[in-house]
Amino acid sequence: MQFLDEVRILVKAGDGGNGCLAFRREKFVPRGGPSGGDGGRGGDVTLVATSQHNTLLQFRFNPEHRAERGRHGEGSNRTGAEGASLELQVPVGTTVYDDETGERLVDFTEPGQRFLVARGGKGGRGNQHFATPTHQAPTEHEPGRPGDEKRLRLELKLLADVGLVGFPNAGKSTLISRISAARPKIADYPFTTLEPNLGVVQLPNFKSFVVADIPGLIEGAHEGHGLGIQFLRHIERTRLLVHLVDVSEASGRDPVNDFEIVMQELASFSDDLAVKPMVVAASKMDAAQDPGRVASLRALAAERGLPFFEISSATGLGIDALKFAMAERVVAPAVE
């Protein structure tokens, strides 16, 4: 499924129905009088969070959403029917902004959360309401009120407990495939991951946590270079970052320099990301021939007070230790 994390849509609540101008003309009713009914209320537009979707793609080709207008009032004091309301399902993790003012309207963080984003217009009053002892044949009646109309910007941030960050080809996709049932595309070239992948890591006692594999970051990602800036927002909600650094000679890069570049990109994007809890994982240990590359990265992690792990997704080295270290930091302990 294509991943889409930002869309703009128009929502329009239903207009209220018009009030009716009518007079009674019934047999055996000696005094007729006004009998115009009220217009029906327009339908509302409500946003509802659901865990059944993980993309905003459904809004890409259907950007306008309108609730039904109320029916007009009728004679014999009959009120028009209310317009049908509209419910739009959005993924959990969606933040909704008013596109014209930039105001944040709602942040959906759990399934079933609801937000009335556009209220239907009130129906107009029929001429029955304007009768008085001295004005017994009123011709006044009201039009329905217009429903709210808003242009919205929907921004999706994945709800994951752990975010995997690092340079392209650092081994993030392979790691998530080892610790969860996720099967992301894996290949030996940069930017294999073109969209975030989510994996659920199962633990004993029916515990679990969610890991997000974020597309690789390169220098200048916060300015739009590479793919990273499109997805950095997704790790803002995570409680822990796992920073994977390729220590094999095949990368042709210095592990310490790679680490520093990614940290600079995180800090440039958001101050919160720079101070988020983190563990460092030296990946591709099965292909690491130079112990000095690993030692320098271990020393840097120690200097920053960050837990350090040596892993190989190909051989399974250190995978369980890293997995349980993640769990210790994000999974609530069982209550006795």
N, C-alpha and C positions, 0 to 999 in steps of 0.2 A: 504494500500500500504506500502510495506517495505520502511523504510527510510535509505538512504545511503548518507553520507555527505563527503566522500573522495574517489576518484578513480584515477587510473593511466591509461592513454591511450597512444596509438601511433597514430600519424597522419602523413600521407604521401601524399604530393602533387604529381600530375601527372608529369612524365618525359616528356620532349619535344620530339617530333618526329624527326627522322633523316632526314637530307637533302638528296635529291635524286641525283644520278648520271645518267644522261640521255642525249642523243643527238637527235636532230630532224631528223626524216626520213620521210619527208612528200613529197608527189608528188607536183610538181610545186613550191617547195621551193628550189631554186638552191643552196643556202648556208644554211646548216643545223645549226650546232652550238650547244652549250650546252643548255639543256632545263630542267634541274633538278630543281624541285620546293622545297620550304622550308618545313621543318617539322612543324607541328602544335604545339602550345603551350600547355603545360600540365595544367590540372585543378587545381584551388586553393582549399584550405580548409579554410573555414570561420566559426567562432563560432558566434552564434546569441543568445542573451538573450531572454527568453520567460517567461511569467507568467503562462503558461499552465502546467509547470512541477514544482514540489517542491522536487524532489529527483534526484540523479544521478544514479539511479538503471539501467537505460537503457544502461549505459556504462559497467556495471558489467559483462555482458555476451557477450559484443561486444566491446572489448577493442582496436581493430585495425580499423582504418578508412582511406581509400585510395581514392583519387580522380583519375579520368581517365587520362591516358596518352594521349599525342597528337598523331595524326596519322602521318605516315611518308609522306614526300613529294613524288610527282609523276611526271612523264614526262609531257611535254608540259607546263612546268612552273606552274603546279598545286600545290598549297600549301595544306598541310595536314590539316584535320579538327582539331580544338582545342578540348582538352579533357574536359569532363563535370566537372564542379566544384562541390564541396561538401559543404553543409551547415549542421553544427551540432548544434542542439538546446540545450542550457543549461539553467537551472533555473536562474532567477534573484537572485543575491546574490552569484553567483559563482565567485571565484577567481582562476585564471589560473596561474600556475607556470611552468617554465622549470624544469623538474624533474632532469635533469643532473647538471644544474648550480644553481638551487634554485632561479633564478631570477623571480620576479613577472612580468607577461606579461600584464595582464589586470584584472580589477575588474568590473564585470557586476553589475550595480546598477539600471538599468531601462530597461523595455521591449523594444525590437527593437535594442538595442545596438549591434554593429557588430565589429568583430575583425578578420583581416586576419592573421591567425596563421601560415600558410604554403603556400608559393607562388609556383605556378607551374613553371616547367622548360621551358626555352626558346627553341623553335624549332631550329634545325640545318639548316644552309644555304645549298641550293642545289648548284650544280656546275655552274649554270648560273651566280652566283655572282663572280666567279673567272676568268671569261674571260677578257683578255686584248688584245690590238692590237697585241701583240707579243706572246700571249699565248691563242690561239683561240680554243683549244680543251682541256680545263682543266678536269682533273679527280678528282680534289679535291672536297670534300664535307664534311660537319660537322655532327657529331652525335648530338642528342638532349641533352640539359643540364638536369641533374637530378633535380627533384623537391625537395623542402625542406622536411626533415623528422625530426620530433621532438617527444620526449617523454614528455608528460605533466602530471602534477598533478593537478587535479581539486578538489577544496575545497569549499563546500557549507556552507554559513552562512545565516541563515534565516533573512529576512528583516522584522523585527517587531519593532513597536514603543515602546512597553512595554515588559519587560521580568519578568516572575514570578520565583523567586528563593526561596529556603528553603530546609529544611530537607525532606526526603521521608515521605509521609503521612501528610504533613503540610496543605494540602487542596488546592493545586494549581489546580489540575484537576477539582475539584468540583467548584472552583471559576470561572474558564474559561468557564465551562458549564453554569454557572448562568448569566454571562455577555455577552455571545456570543452564536452563533449557533453551536459552536464546541461541539462534543460529545466524549470526550476522555474516555478511559477505566478507571473506578473508582472502587476501591476495598479496603478492609481494610487490606492491607499488603504492605510492602515496595516495592518500585520500580515497582509500577503498571504502571507508564509511562515509556515506553522503548524507546520512540522517542519524539522529540519535537512536540507539538500540536500548531497549529495556530488558533486563533479565531478573527473574525472581530467584533468589538464592534460598534453598530450603535447608533448614537446620533441624537438629533433634527437637523433640517435644513440640512439634508443629510450629516452630518459630520460623520466620522468614524475613528477608529484607530485599529491597529493590535496588538494583545497580543500573546506572545509565552509562553507556559507552558514548562519549562525546567525540565527534570528529576532531581529528588532529589539529593542534594549534601550531602556527608558525610565527616567526617574528613579524609584527605588524598586524596580527589578527584583530586587535581591538580597533584598527583603522579600516578593516574590511579586507585585509589580505588573506588569501586562502579561504577556508570555509568556516573557521572557528567562530568569527563574530556572530554568525547566524545562530549559534547554538550555545554561546557562553551563558545566555540568560537561563538556560535549563539547569545549570549547576548552582544557581543562586539559591534554590530551595533545598539542596542536599545538605545533610548534616556532616558529611565527611567526604574529603577528596582523597583519592588514591592517585598519586603522581607516578606514572610509569616512565622509566628512563631506560632507553635501549643502551646496554653496556657492551654489546657485541662490536667487533671491529668492522662488521659489514656496513654499519650505518655511515661510517666515514666522518662522524661528528664526535665532539667531546661531550661526554655525559654531563659534566658539571655545567658546561655552557648551555646545553639543552635545558637543564633544570632551571637555570637562571632566566633564560628567555621566556619559558612558560610562566614562571612566577611574575615576571615583569608584565606579561600580557594579562594575567589575572588581575594584577593590581591596577593596570591601566583601565580595565573594564569596570571594576568595582572595588572599592575599599573593603567591602565585606568579604569578597572572594579571597583577598590577600591574607586575611586573618582566620579563614575557615579552618577547622581541624583537618590535619593532613597526615597521611603516611606516605613514605617513599618506597617504591618497589623497583629494584634493579631487575629489569626483564631480560629475557633471552640469555640467561646464565649458561645454558648449554652450548652457546656459541661464543662465550667470552673467553678469549685466550690470554688477555693481558690483565693480571690481577690488579695492576695499578689503576685501571679505569674504575674498577669496582671499589677499590679502597678510597679513591678520591671522592667518589659519590657518597660513600658511607661516612667519611669525615665531614662532608658538608651537611649531611642530614643530622649528624651528632651536634655539630656547631649550632644548628637551628633548633635543636631539641625535638626532632621529628623521628618517629619510629621508622626503622629501616628493615626491609625484607629483601632477600635474594630469591627470585622465582624463575621458573622456566615453564611456560605453558605447554611446551612440546613434551617435556619429560615428567611434568607434575611436581618438580622440585619447589618446595615452599608454598605451594598453592593452598593447602589446607591451613597452614599457619596464618597466611594472609587472610583467608576467608574468615577464620575465627577471630582474628584481630579486628576485622571490619565489624563483625557481629557484636563484639564486646563494646564497641563505641556507638552502635546505632540501635541495638535491640534491647528493649526494656527487660530487666531480669524478671523471672517468674516470681509471682507473689505466693508465699507459703500460706 
